[in-house]
Amino acid sequence: MLTTERKALIQRVLRRDGRLIAKAFSQQLGVSEDTIRRDLRELAGEGLLQRVHGGALPASPAVADFASREAAGSSAKATLGGIAARLIQQGQIVFLDGGTTNVQLARQLPYDLKATIITHSPSIAVELARHPLVDVEMIGGRIFKHSIVTVGSTSAEAILRVRADAYFMGVTGLHPETGATTGDGEEAAIKRLIAHQSAETIVLATREKLGAASPYSIMPLTEIATLVTEAGLAAELLQPFQSASINIVEG
């Protein structure tokens, strides 16, 4: 089997099974494990999978720039944003993460909602500035341009002074083995800190992020209270999240 054929097969197996074990796959094809590991390294270098101990997981597709991500899947993101917006209750203190789906959430908050929204996303803050009753607190720091959120020590110090009722978190991947992940280590640390300062964490994730993984871990599935995702997904795709006692809200 040619290298290109092996690599194409690897990607098909990842799409079908949600993971690949290098040793078992090499035995199945009758090639050395080193050959498969080399294929995995090269595919990972192209952003086509996420390597883990012993094999690989599907890579998250959420690696494009903010403008491109905002245009992609806008209908599904708007639906999830509308559902999540209705989960916020009167008088709550809520931390709203950055990301294109959370922008949709901010746009669809009920006009009679009186709450305090804390965010480290300038994009979210601008959307909320139009809301008549929501108080907005902006966390400062260095802008991480991929997600348009603030990160760094200045952000962390401000977050530590906050206690929120709920945190609506964006992720690039949500996998049973790796939990919630994202593509930048510093951003992952800030997300983890916000979750620690919040009574519950709610994740908004479109279909392509479920069963996918990114390089940096945020938290295991067991620390997520609620998952807001698309309606009509296969039961086997949602089963690992249900097994982790996550409340699943489908839109």
N, C-alpha and C positions, 0 to 999 in steps of 0.2 A: 504494500500500500504506500502510495506517495505521501510525502509530508503534507501537502495541501489537502489530500483526502482525509488523513488522520485528523488534521486540525478542524476540518469541516465536521467530521464525526464527533469530535470532542464537544463542539458547540451544540450539536444536535442532542447529545446525551445530557448536557447541562440544561438545555431547555426542557427536555423530557423528564429528567429525574431530579433536577434541582441541586445536584452535586455529582462529582466524579472522584472515584478513588483511584489514584495513579497505579498502585500495584495490581489491583483487580483488572483495570482496563488494559494494562500492558500484557497480562496473561491472556486476556480475551483476544487480543490482536496478535499475540505471539511475537512481541517485540520487547526490548529491554525496558525496565522501569526508567532508566536514565533517558531513554529516547522520549518517553512520554513526559517526563519532567522538563525536558528541554522544550518540547512543544508547549507545555503549560507556561513556561517562563516567557516564551516569545509571544504567546497570545495575551498574557498579562501585560506585557510591554506595550501592546497595541490597545489596551483597555478593553479587551473582549472577554475577560474573566477575572475572577479574584482568587489568587492562590491562597490556600490554607494548608495546615499541616496534613500531609498525606494525600492531597489532591487539590480540587478547585471547586469554587461556587460560581454561579452566574454573577457577572459584574452589573452594577447598577448603570442604567442608561442616563442617569441625571448628572452628566458631566459637562454639558454644554454651558455657554455663558448665560447670564440671567435673562437677557432679552430673548434668546432662542428658547429657553425653557418656558418663559412666560407665554410664548406663542404656541408651544406644543401642548396638546391635550387640554386646551383651555376650557372646553365644555365640561369635561370630567372634573377639572379643578374647581370650576364655578359651582358645580353641584356639591362637591365635598365642602367647599367653603360655606355654602348656604346651610348645610346640615350642622357643621361645627358651630356656626354663629348662633344657632338656636340652643346650643348647649350652655352658653354663658348666661348666668342668672343675674338678676338685679342685685346691685350692691357688691358684686364680687370684685376681688383684685385678681387680675388675670395677666399672665405673662404670655405675650404673643411673639413667637419666633419669626425669623425672616423666612423667605421662600415665596415662590409664585402662588402656591395654594393658599397660604396664609394671607396674601394680598387679597385674594378673593373673599376670604373670611372677613377681613376688615371692611370690605366694600358692602357686605351684606348684613352687617350688624343691624338689628331692629332700631328704628329711629327713636323708640321710647326707652331704649336700654340706658340705664344709668349705672355705670361701672367705671372702674379704674383699669386701664390697660397699660401695662409696662412693656416696652419693646426695645430691642437693640438694633432694630431695622429702620433706617430712615424712610424706606419705601412704605412701611406699615404706618409710621408716624404721620407721613403726609396724607395717607388715606384717612386716618382717624381724625386728622385736624378738621375734616369736613363734618364730623358727627356732632350733633348739637348737645349731647348730654355726657358723652364719654370723656373722662379726664385722661390725659395722655402723659405718661412719664417716659422720657427718652434716656436710655443708657448710652453714655458716651464711650469713646475708645477709638482704636485704630480700625478703619474700614477694611474688611475682608471682601474684596471686590467680586469674587465669584458669587457669593450669596447676598452681597450688600447688607452685611451686618457688622456691628462693632465687636472686636475681640481684644484680648490683651489684659494686662493687669488693671488698667483703669476700669474696664468693663467688669472684671471679676470683683473688684472692691465694691462697686456700686450694687452688683447683684447680691452680694453677701448681706446687704442692708435691707433686703426685700424678703417678705414672706407672702407668697401668692396662693390663692385658692386652687388655681389650675394653671398648667403650662401646656399650650398648644405647640407641639414640637414638630418641626420638619425634619425629614431624614432623606438620605439618598438610597438606603437599602434597609430592608427588614426581613431577616432570615432566621429560621428556628435555631441555627447553630451559632450565628454571630450576633444575634439580637439587632438592635438599632445601630446603624453605622452611617458614617458620612465620609467625605473625601479629604478632609483636612483635620490634622490633629488638634490644632488650637481651637478650631470651631467645635470639635467634639468635646473638648474640655469645658468650654463655655456652656454648651447644651447640658452637659452632665451637672454642672454647677447649678444652672437654673432649675433643673429637675429636682435637685437636692433641696432647693429653697421653696419648692411648691408642694402642696398637699397631694396633688395627683398629676400625672402626665398623660396627655391625650395626643396621639400621633395621627396625622393626616397623611395618607399614602395612597396614591393611584396604583392601578394594577401592576404596572411594570416595576414598581419598587418592592413588591411582595416576592419573597424568595430570592432576592438579589442582595449582594453584599458590596460594601466599599471598604477601603483599607483601615479606617479608624473607628474603633468601637465607642459607642456612647453609653449604652446600658443593655443588660439582658432583657428578654421579653417579659420576665416576671416583674419588672419594675414599671411596666406600662399598664395603666388602668383601662384605657379605651383606645380602640383603633377605629378611625373613620375611613372607610374605603368605598370602592365602587360596588354597585349592586350586581347580582348575577354572576359572581365569581364561583369557580368550581369549589365544591365542598372540600376536596383534598388540599386545595391551596390554603383555605382558611383554617383547616383542622389544627395545625400546629399552634396557631395563635389562640384558638379556643382552648387547647390543652394547657396553655400557659395562664389560663383564667383571665384572659383579656376580654373585656366587653366589646363586641364588634357591632358597630353602627354602619349599616350599608345604605348608600344613597342612590 
